[in-house]
Amino acid sequence: MATVPATDGSLVGIKVLDCSQSLSGAFCAATLERMGADVLHVDVVGTGSAFLDAGLSDSEIYRDYLGRAGNRPHLDLSESAGRDALRALVSGVDVVLEDSREPLLTTAGIDVTSSPDGRPAPIVASITPHGRSGPRQDDLASDLTLFHGAGPGHAVPGLVADPRLMAPLRLGSHQGLMVGGLVAAINVVAAVYGRDRHATSGVVTVDVSCHEALVNSYRQSLGTFAYYGGGMGRDLAFGRGAGGMVDHRNLKCKDGYFNLAWGGVQQWDSLKGLLG
């Protein structure tokens, strides 16, 4: 199994059980592993369909980056042996990461409020499209629907020639799911430090909504809308050809267009250096 090289020792000694299926969960687990956590990835089935896009590319490089290359231990929660194995694993870790349609531990009938050896209850981190509570808790999602439902789709109007005819855009790298995984990792770290500082004995939960995480990452656009009653939209692109914002230019290539964007002098100088 591929391992993610640690770049930070902040979570050394912390054991994480990664039961996630989605790219959000994979990126969260990889981030925790890079901070020094000991992460065990298991393949859990028998919990119903996943909430989020699996999102794991067939690219070996991509899977290796997320520490998901190779086979993982397989647990079938529709069988008593699978539930017993999961219960044993949960009892020995500090964090359980899951993203199943129904809360994983509830589905498996596992109670983490007490531990026979006196260990503190694990932190249970869930990553779902819209959180574990609220009117949209059962709604499915994909990277594309998260990207547009949370608002950042309105920030890319210059990338279409005719918004009335062209399909909705999505940015590369599965940003809707990656942001959810990053926010989950940040909150798991906060929960670990908070539990240790305050000696919390009960179950600590981290409930991440990918939609909310992505909305927050584009809060500048929300401020623009609040102050000016509007913002960038796909309609602004009509008549510009393929692009036309001041610092965003689309360049035609063999199979369509590609876009270059830079946010400062250092990035621009680096780009010029790469181009010779």
Summary of the structure (lengths in Angstrom):
residues: 276
radius of gyration: 21.2
end to end distance: 39.3
largest distance: 68.3
contacts: 833
relative contact order: 0.13
helix: 38%
strand: 16%
